[in-house]
Amino acid sequence: MLNGAYSIGILPPPSCKSIGVDFLAASGHKSMASSGPIGMIAFKEEYAAEVFVKSSITTDVTGRSWPNKYCHFLGCPPVYGAPLATLMASFPAVVERCLPENAAEESKKINYLIDEIKKIKGFSIHGVLPKIHPLTKVSMPAFAKIAETHSRKGFFVRDEFKKRGIIGMAPGISKSMKINTYGLTWEQVKHVAWAFRDISVQNGLTVTE
């Protein structure tokens, strides 16, 4: 089983046969721009009989049953309507953005931001570098240290980014944060990098050129 929740819809799809994958799971609302909750699963044909199992439930009062419902993967009614329609509507855009050249451009953006953040003393990046996926986690012990004596405590990080036009951060975060540059323009990516640098300099942190 390969969990592709954060990559299917953003990165070129893997060759499941070459890496020995039997099942591939994907999230529609995390990486394919559809509304949730909805996802997809792909699998080898040899598992079809086990996956395409229809409901055998019969109610004890009315005797009602749902013999044509594929219970393992269609789920409950909330996945119908908007989630299903928006998932299908996202397919053309997904094909375009998963082209190798487009995925490579998105990787360049996150790695540029990482290189800029690494210039700040007291910051570190989780995981293997360089990044392929545009999502990364940044540890910020230097910001956490500032928060200890700041009048706004951990809220100062969100406040400072908001002053620079960057919103959406959870309040109180100062030790670490997850950043995803997917879909940002180069101008926006450079603005985020500048914001990290500017906040650090204004709070007395060492930043190398």
Buried (B, 14 or more C-beta within 10 A) or exposed (E): EBEBBBBBBBBBBBEBEEEEBEBBBBBBBBBBBBBBEBBBEBBEEEEEEEEEEEBEEEEEEEEEEEEEBEBEEEBEEEBEEEBBEBBEEBEEEBEEBBEEEBBEEBBBBBBBBBEBBBBBEBBBBEEEEEBBBBBBEBBBEBBBBBBEEBEBEBBBBBEBBEEBEBEEBEEBBBBBBEBBBBEBEEEBBBBBBEBBBBBBEEBEBEBEE
